[in-house]
Structure formats: C-alpha cells, structure tokens
Amino acid sequence: MKRPYICTPVGDAMPNAKPRLVNAGTPAAARLHVTKPLYEVKPATAADVSKFYEQGGKIEEAAADGVTGTLPGVGAQS
C-alpha cells in the first residue's frame, strides 16, 4: 500500500532544493525516487575500490533501515 511521504532537504547540501511530496510504498522508495537523478548506483569493481582508497576515501556502512523502509530513530512506518 502506498502513502504520501514528504521529502525535505537536510542541511546545506542543496540550499535551493524544495520539499517534494512522493507517493510510495516505503520511506526508502520515496528517498530513492527523489535522489535517483543525483547518484548513479552500481556494484563497485576492484579497480573502483582501489582508486577510491588511493584518493583517501573510506567505505561507509549502510544501515539496515533502507531495507526495512524505516527511518533511523523512528518505529516502523504504517
């Protein structure tokens, strides 16, 4: 079952961004809809990882919240 989610910019990363109302099944699906044009997501190759580390990057650990559709610090969405 879908419901409306309000997606609002956080912090100063996108100062001109306006809130968006998205009809989606989960908060994660709404977030994906809004951010999809900003990032391309694909599996990293060994060369990608090596280059990333050479440039001083570090791997980030994704929270399970994206899988369950719940927001950090908030109970399950209904």
Stockholm file with secondary structure:
# STOCKHOLM 1.0

chainA/1-78         MKRPYICTPVGDAMPNAKPRLVNAGTPAAARLHVTKPLYEVKPATAADVSKFYEQGGKIEEAAADGVTGTLPGVGAQS
#=GR chainA/1-78 SS CCEEEEECCCTTSSTTCCCEEEEESSHHHHHHHHHTTTCCCCCCCHHHHHHHHHTTCCCCCCCTHHHHTCCTTSCCCC
#=GC SS_cons        CCEEEEECCCTTSSTTCCCEEEEESSHHHHHHHHHTTTCCCCCCCHHHHHHHHHTTCCCCCCCTHHHHTCCTTSCCCC
//
